[in-house]
Amino acid sequence: MSRALHDVATGTLFGVALNFQGLLKQRLAEFEQPPYQKPPIKPVLFIKTPNTRNHHGAEVVHPGHGERLQAGPALGVVMGKSASRVSAAEALDYVAGYTVVNEFSLPEDSYYRPAVKAKCRDGFCVIGPELVPSANVADPHSLAITLYVNAEICQQNNTANFVRNIPQLIAEISEFMTLHAGDVLITGTPEGRVDVQPGDRVEVEISGLGRLVNTVVAEATGARS
């Protein structure tokens, strides 16, 4: 991470599931079945634990043992001051800036109860390469997101396709808990997640925010799973 990002983005990493319209539409039939019966009406949240923190240029360890690893391109919103019960109209005033996130995960289907084992392995939340101040981002809801694997475009989307925009997310989340300065809100990964393998160079680019680059490596022999 850049020095500025390292100094500011020191808090909790909150992920939002199902926040791209295409992904939600793909799951609608499933949500109409038991035990859900209907799609979620509030943001579906999960936490990337502190051990998942990783940075631009670092290695990401593939778990091996027949497991699949998927990249998760996402926009990160870094809180600049604590927000409790703020309105959507004032929510962006609490944002310090934006960054690129690659929210690596094993494939998982339980969006209401995201699996800790799938989401929270060491190094599975890459943040960087820098913090772009909110004043320098004219519209965070019109940013192109592109995933490259070995220089090939494998996934593309845009923050215009959010289910809930950033002010809505901050307002709904801060209604029941305080978002503190330094917390990072990972605003969701789009449909079409891509498997990656040891040796792959994985890059996430968001227009105006830079390109986050990492290499996937095999787990060392005898390493803890």
C-alpha positions in Angstrom: 0.0 0.0 0.0 1.0 3.6 -0.5 2.1 5.5 2.7 -1.2 7.5 2.6 -3.4 4.4 2.3 -1.4 2.5 5.0 -1.9 5.4 7.4 -5.6 5.9 6.8 -7.1 2.5 6.0 -6.3 0.9 9.4 -9.8 -0.2 10.5 -12.2 -3.1 9.9 -12.7 -4.5 6.4 -16.4 -4.8 5.7 -17.5 -6.7 2.7 -20.9 -6.3 1.0 -22.3 -9.4 -0.8 -24.8 -9.3 -3.7 -24.3 -5.6 -4.5 -24.1 -6.0 -8.3 -27.4 -6.2 -10.2 -26.2 -9.0 -12.5 -25.1 -11.1 -9.6 -28.4 -10.6 -7.6 -30.4 -11.4 -10.7 -28.5 -14.7 -11.1 -29.5 -15.7 -7.6 -33.1 -14.6 -7.5 -34.6 -18.1 -8.2 -32.4 -19.6 -5.4 -33.6 -16.9 -3.0 -37.2 -17.8 -3.7 -36.6 -21.3 -2.3 -36.3 -22.4 1.4 -34.8 -21.3 3.7 -34.7 -17.8 2.2 -38.1 -17.4 0.5 -37.2 -13.9 -0.8 -34.2 -11.8 -1.7 -32.4 -9.9 1.0 -33.9 -6.5 1.8 -30.9 -5.2 3.7 -27.2 -5.2 2.8 -25.6 -8.6 3.3 -22.3 -8.0 5.1 -19.3 -10.0 6.0 -15.9 -9.2 7.5 -12.5 -9.8 6.1 -10.4 -10.5 9.3 -7.1 -8.7 10.0 -5.0 -11.7 8.8 -6.5 -11.3 5.3 -4.9 -7.9 4.7 -2.5 -7.9 1.8 -0.9 -5.2 -0.4 0.0 -4.2 -4.0 2.8 -6.4 -5.4 2.5 -9.1 -2.7 1.9 -12.8 -3.3 -1.4 -14.5 -2.7 -1.2 -18.1 -1.6 -3.4 -20.6 -3.5 -4.7 -23.1 -0.9 -4.1 -26.2 -3.1 -5.5 -29.5 -1.9 -8.1 -29.5 -4.7 -9.5 -26.1 -3.6 -10.4 -23.4 -6.1 -9.4 -19.8 -5.7 -11.3 -16.9 -7.2 -10.3 -13.2 -7.7 -12.8 -10.6 -6.4 -12.4 -7.2 -8.0 -14.1 -4.5 -6.0 -14.1 -0.8 -5.1 -13.0 0.0 -1.6 -14.5 3.0 0.2 -12.2 4.3 3.0 -14.0 6.1 5.8 -12.5 9.4 6.8 -14.5 10.0 10.0 -16.8 8.0 12.2 -20.4 7.7 10.9 -23.3 6.7 13.1 -26.9 7.0 11.8 -26.0 9.3 9.0 -28.4 10.0 6.1 -27.7 9.0 2.6 -27.6 12.7 1.7 -24.6 13.4 4.0 -22.9 10.0 3.8 -20.2 10.9 1.2 -19.0 13.7 3.6 -17.7 10.8 5.8 -15.6 9.3 3.0 -11.8 9.9 2.9 -11.3 8.3 -0.5 -11.4 5.3 -2.7 -9.0 2.4 -3.5 -8.9 -0.8 -5.4 -9.6 -4.1 -3.6 -9.1 -7.7 -4.7 -11.3 -9.8 -2.4 -10.0 -13.3 -2.9 -12.2 -16.2 -1.9 -12.8 -19.8 -2.3 -16.1 -20.4 -4.1 -19.1 -20.3 -1.7 -22.8 -20.3 -2.1 -24.2 -19.2 1.2 -24.6 -15.5 0.7 -26.5 -15.0 3.9 -23.8 -16.7 5.9 -20.5 -16.3 4.1 -18.1 -19.0 5.1 -15.1 -17.9 7.2 -13.0 -20.6 5.8 -13.6 -19.4 2.2 -13.3 -15.6 2.9 -10.7 -15.3 5.7 -7.5 -17.0 4.7 -4.2 -15.3 5.1 -3.7 -12.6 2.5 -7.1 -12.9 0.9 -7.9 -9.1 0.9 -5.5 -7.1 -1.2 -5.8 -3.3 -1.0 -4.0 -0.7 -3.0 -2.1 0.6 -4.7 -3.1 4.0 -3.2 -5.8 6.0 -1.6 -7.4 8.5 -4.0 -9.0 11.3 -2.1 -12.8 11.6 -2.5 -12.4 15.1 -3.9 -10.5 13.7 -6.8 -13.2 11.2 -7.8 -16.0 13.1 -9.6 -18.5 10.2 -9.5 -17.7 6.9 -7.7 -20.8 5.4 -9.4 -19.4 5.5 -12.9 -16.0 3.7 -12.5 -15.0 0.8 -14.8 -13.7 -2.3 -13.1 -11.5 -4.6 -15.1 -9.9 -7.9 -14.0 -6.8 -9.1 -15.9 -5.2 -12.6 -15.5 -1.9 -12.9 -17.2 -2.6 -9.7 -19.2 -5.9 -11.0 -20.5 -9.2 -9.3 -19.7 -11.3 -11.8 -17.8 -14.0 -9.7 -16.1 -15.4 -6.3 -16.7 -18.2 -4.3 -14.9 -19.0 -0.8 -13.6 -19.9 0.7 -10.3 -23.0 2.1 -12.1 -24.4 -1.4 -11.7 -24.5 -1.4 -7.9 -27.7 -2.6 -6.2 -27.1 0.0 -3.5 -24.9 3.0 -4.1 -22.3 4.1 -1.6 -24.5 6.7 0.2 -27.2 4.0 0.6 -24.7 1.5 2.0 -23.2 3.9 4.5 -26.7 5.1 5.6 -28.1 1.6 6.0 -25.0 0.2 7.8 -24.5 3.1 10.1 -28.1 2.9 11.2 -27.2 -0.1 13.4 -23.4 0.2 13.9 -20.8 2.9 13.8 -18.4 2.9 10.9 -15.2 4.3 12.2 -12.5 6.4 10.5 -10.2 4.0 8.8 -12.8 1.3 8.1 -12.9 0.0 4.6 -16.2 -0.8 2.9 -15.7 -3.3 0.1 -18.7 -2.5 -2.1 -19.2 -5.9 -3.8 -17.7 -8.1 -6.4 -19.5 -8.5 -9.8 -21.0 -11.7 -11.3 -18.7 -14.0 -13.2 -15.9 -14.6 -10.7 -12.7 -16.0 -12.2 -10.6 -18.9 -11.0 -6.9 -18.2 -10.7 -4.0 -20.6 -10.4 -0.4 -20.6 -9.0 1.8 -18.6 -11.3 -1.0 -16.3 -12.4 -0.5 -12.5 -12.5 -3.7 -11.0 -11.3 -4.5 -7.3 -11.8 -7.6 -5.3 -10.9 -7.9 -1.9 -12.5 -10.5 0.7 -11.6 -10.7 3.8 -13.7 -9.0 6.8 -12.0 -7.8 4.7 -9.0 -5.0 2.7 -10.5 -4.1 -0.9 -11.0 -3.6 -3.4 -8.2 -1.2 -6.2 -9.1 -0.5 -9.5 -7.3 0.9 -13.0 -8.1 -0.7 -16.2 -7.1 1.7 -18.8 -5.6 1.4 -22.4 -4.5 1.2 -23.1 -0.8 4.6 -24.2 0.5 4.9 -27.9 1.2 3.9 -28.7 4.7 2.4 -25.2 5.3 -0.7 -24.8 7.5 -4.0 -25.1 5.5 
